């Protein structure tokens, strides 16, 4: 079974994610697919990670 890791996003990426979450009313998750990627397309800015708005 594949195990995904949460992406490490920079400040600007986190800001974009938070804005999208607010606009859509959902929690977005970004995963780092580089370690498990086989023939899948890359996610948000070539990274992915769970954003937990506080």
Protein Blocks (a to p, Z undefined) as FASTA:
>chain_A
ZZdddddddfklmmmmmmmmmmnopacddddfklmpckbccdehhiacddddZZ
